[in-house]
Each structure stands twice: as structure tokens, then as C-alpha cells.
Amino acid sequence: MQIRFSSLLDLALLGAAIVVSLGATSLASAQLDPDTAAAHFGQKPSVWGMALSPDGQRVSFLRQHKDDFPIAMVFDLRTGKPNLLLASDPKKKMDLKGCLWASDRRLLCRYYGLVPRQGEFYSSTRLVAVDPDGANIEVLAQRQQKGEWGASNQADVIDLLPDQEDYILMPEMKDYGQGVSRVDIVKNKLKTIIKPRRTVWGYWSDGRGNVRIRRDRDRTKDEYQVRLAGETRWRLLHTSRPEDLDDLYDVWGFGESPNQLLVRDGLDGRVALFREFLDEGKPEDRKRELIYAHPEVDLLGPIVTQSGGYDRIVGVSYVTDRIHTHYFDPEVKDRVDRIQEQLPGMEIRVLGSSRDGRYHLIQASSDIESGAFHRFDDETGTLDMIVESHPWLADEPMSPMRFVKYPSDDGVKIPGYLTQHPSHRGKRSPAVILPHGGRVARDTWGYNWLVQFFASQGYVVLQPQYRGSFGYGLAWRGEGVFKGWRRAITDIDHGLDYLIEQGIVDADRVCTIGWGFGGYAALMSAVELPERYRCVVSIAGVTDPATLSRDYTGPQAHRFKNVFFGRSKEVIQLGSPKKRAQEIRVPVLLAHGERDVNVPFEHSEIMHKALRKADVPVEFVVYEDDDHHMHKQRNQIDLFQRVGAFVEKHTQPRKEAPAVEQ
């Protein structure tokens, strides 16, 4: 069975037509104009957020409605018939974010929206239970969630309770604290099993319906507490100071036994995976053994599979040149190896499994392939494609992403990812320096729509993993991206040196572009090195550390601010693009969604005013109905069009001055 995207086009009858008509233009032609490329790369995937039913015979997924909001659908793999499950609620500005199967006869779908209050926006969530045919819709557990924190946690699930298919465990929020409710997902009735406590911020179940771990945080402590099997008393598991960001301890899940806990913790300054035995005794006396550690990089996260409906950690991932996986379950490793043989060169993710272990939902992608969803039959070894993520790009040549290392000023080798369209090799091309966003983030090898967009326009794209990036251990992270901003900007700058020395970049035709913290890095690069760049683009960028620090609230905020920002002139004054706007000498494009709760819209507003006051050429694009990630397809395409035209305009070869007659 091979069900390609063309068979799913019938979903248009249910109001799910593609928004953009791509026409017949091919990426294989000469360079695409920015508008056409924006339509290709700015469009949402054909489907996303796919999940496999427990019987392995149906999948749920999201796709974009013609009116530019997500809808949820179910597709029967036996009959080829789709049906509409749920739609987003544009009037209330609540969008679907994904669905999971609680059982073969009940799904749980998450909604997310932003609610205005006193001039600011707060996140609001809902968890909706629905039958696979779209019937019997229930918005779960609304009445017991109190206050803004309750609204932002109403879509969380602690445990799916596979042995009690009509029930789940959910957090119960009240007074800035959390408890646990047992919720009937058919009748929408709930029972409090752990009363909310003001300082508790999270619970973990052993996957069998037993709440075993909680996290208790206030201004003076950050504690993980545990209940032994059959007990109600909470015992200390691990404690740290709220400001100790070098403490890497975190709970990842339970092992084969309910008295074995799998945790991440530090080993030689890097994240490693340990097994802890939850017997009686003080934390320092508790038996612990190392499961896996990588000698050079942090572990990225656990690999979770399902066995009989229960989640089980079977491996860990880490990133060197690309994402790698270490499996400590030989059966799972053998299965993935058999899938890999049929999809050579692709990154394989197992998204879910049928309860009997026969069927597995696979997502496969690479740097030049946006990917596809498949179902693997473990019994027959067959791999059937369900749908491609971006079928309109399937026959077009993409730009390979290459892992590189280059020296910084102190000789340290900085890792990065270099992307160049095949048609531009051997040429000195214009370049885009693309520092990653996120206070605690990094880039990885794989398909990136923003990178591919710029590469399709003939730009060399460099994604530097400067010091301050996560994934390389505590020493690499250093003081972080704000206190350590000079180190980060210097590492980024030497990436441009590397491109010039390699002879692949025209040093006079370079722009720097960033999103979030990447926008901050792009602006600070233009402040410190104004002669190196022809233009700057900051998308939802941080423009003033002091303003961002002010926005942090909660019981740990004051300590958190001191750790990440401090009060020194080096960060608050010299590390502020807004306060040094007059030093920028190249055109700037600012773009921001007004509903951004990650980096408030105010950051681009104040930067726009500062640049205009300094007579710096600036364009400011405001998306009134969007947030930090530009979820609206029309906004994403518009953003690509504007950024593409802006960068093209400012990276044209300079006109030579006319010769002067002697």
C-alpha cells in the first residue's frame, strides 16, 4: 500500500484545500524570484503532528484549512477514507496543536491561544476529548483550573492510563501550584487525587497510574521529591539552589521496574543518563549507575517507544555532526536498522507504535528532503508511505547542508552548518549569516525551510554554533548568551572569515539574519562590526537585555535575572542593541508578531524608535494576529517575501565609481 499526497487531495471537500497555488515553476530552473520561492518554502506542510492509533490502522494529523488555520483529521489506512475530526476556533483565536490517541475510540486534542490581559498576552490551553468520527466532543477539566497558570496548563497530560482507557491523569492548577486529577474522558468527570500545593510545579507518573515524582520550587530551593511504591509520604530525591544553572539534574522517566528512575545529570560537565534505585535512604546514599554518556557532547533527550500501550525509554540521542542515537534495547535497535536499510541517508524517528507492537509510525527526513510519514509492519518488514510533508518540493533539487568547523580568535574550533545550492558551487556568492535563536538552543543537521529558502536564492548560508550554544557541555555554554555576548559575536564573526577564506563568499555582499536571540546576535554583530554587513534582519528579536529581564516574573525571577543578565554595564549598556542603535550603519528590517509571549513585541517597537532617532534606514513589519513563531501561513509567506526582497536589494554588487580622466 502506498498512499501518496494526491489521494489526500480529496480532503479539500472537507475544507482543507492548499492555500497557495504553486503553479508550474520549478526550483530546477534558474534562480527563483523571492515571491515564488516564498510560496514554495513558506507554505505549511501537507500534514503534520501525525499519531498512530493503538490498533495501528488509523492515523490522526493536522493540516492547514484554506482559511489559514489548522484542522485535525483521521485517515483510515485500510479504506483510504479521511474524516474531519476538529477545527481550530478562529473567533476565540484558539488553534489546534496536535492530537494523541487515548484509545482506539477516543482521542485527546490540544488547543492553544493567547489571551489579552492588561496590555499583555498570556497563553491559554484546552484539552478536548473526541471520538475518531468527530462525535462526542468534550472540553476536559475546565472548571477546576484556576487563574492564569491554570489556563496555561489545561492541555497537559500526566498519564494516559492504558489499563483504564476511559481515564487519564491531568494536572490540577490553583494558586500558582499544581495537584493531580483523575479525569473521565468520556463523561468529563474528574476527581482530585492530589490536592494542589502552591509551590509544586510538576508531577511524574510511573506510567502505570501511580504518581511518584513531584517538583517543588520556591525562592530558596528547587527539589525533586519521590514517593516509594505503595507510600503516600514524599521523600527528598534531589535538591539544588534556584540560581544554580549548572545543576543538570532532571527526571526523564521510569525504567523496567517502578523502583528504577532514569534521570539526566552532569558527568564531567556534560549531560549523561543514569539509573537511580528508589530504595529507602538519603539521596547521597541512593544507589546509582551510569547508563550512557558521550565523551564530547551532551545527551539531547530520551528515545521513547511503546510496549503494550506503555511508554518505555529505549535509548538516547545526541548531536555531533548530526543527530545520532544510542539504543540500549537490542530489539528496538534491530527494528530501526531494518527501517534504515529501506531509507538510506535519512534520519529516522519512531513517532508511535500499535499496542501489539506490530505497526510503527515513522517519520523520515534529511537535509535535502523535508520528509514523509510511513507505517512499518514489523511482522512482514514492509514500509508503506502514508504522505509526503512537502510533495510540491519532491522533484526539486535542494541544497545539501554540510557540517564544518572553523577556528575562532583563540584557536578553538567552532562547529557550524554550511548550506550552498549546487548551482552556485565554485562561485563567490552573497551570504547570509544565520545565528540560531533560543536562550538554550542550537542548530542541527536536517531540513530547514528558512535555510533552503535563502539557498534557493543563491546565498551561502552559515549557521554557527557559537559558544553559549547548548549541547556541547557547561564549558561551551559559559556564562550564557547575554553575559557572554562578546564571545558569541566573536565566534560568529570568525565564521564569516572562514567563508571568505574558503573562496565561496563575496565579502562585500553579506547580510546577517536572526530569529529571537538570533535577532539579538544579528543586531549586535552590526553594532560591533558595521563594516562587515550590508543589512540586518531581526525577526522577533531581543533588543534590550534590561527590558527582557524585567519581563521575567515568578518565585525564582530575581535569582534567574542575576544569573542570565546581571547588572553590569557590559550587559545592560554595551550589550544592548537599542542603546547602541546609533552605531549601526546599515539598513535594518524588523519583523514581529504583536502576540509574542517569548520575546514581547515591545522589543521591536523600542528598537524601531531608536533606529529612527539615529537616522538608520529601518523597515518595521508588524503581524497583528501572530506570535513568536509566525504560525499563520499567510504571515510566513509574507515574511519570506519581504525578507527575500530586502536582502536581495542590499546584497547587489556595488556600482564601480566612474574612471576619472587624467
FENLINJO-V383903 format. One record per run of one state. SS is the DSSP state (alpha for helix, beta for strand, coil for the rest). FROM is the first residue (numbers start at 0). LEN is the number of residues. Records with the same first field share a line. If there is no record, write none. Layout:
# FENLINJO-V383903
SS=FROM-LEN  FROM-LEN
This chain:
# FENLINJO-V383903
coil=0-4  14-19  41-6  52-5  64-5  76-5  87-1  89-4  103-2  117-2  130-7  139-7  151-7  159-7  174-2  184-4  197-2  205-5  217-4  226-8  240-9  254-5  267-2  277-5  285-2  292-6  307-2  319-3  327-2  342-4  353-5  365-6  377-5  388-2  393-7  407-5  419-2  424-4  433-15  456-3  464-9  477-7  501-3  515-1  528-6  539-5  551-5  564-4  572-8  583-3  593-8  613-4  623-9  650-12
alpha=4-10  33-8  146-5  282-3  329-13  390-3  421-3  448-8  473-4  484-17  516-12  544-7  556-8  568-4  580-3  601-12  632-18
beta=47-5  57-7  69-7  81-6  88-1  93-10  105-12  119-11  137-2  158-1  166-8  176-8  188-9  199-6  210-7  221-5  234-6  249-5  259-8  269-8  287-5  298-9  309-10  322-5  346-7  358-7  371-6  382-6  400-7  412-7  428-5  459-5  504-11  534-5  586-7  617-6
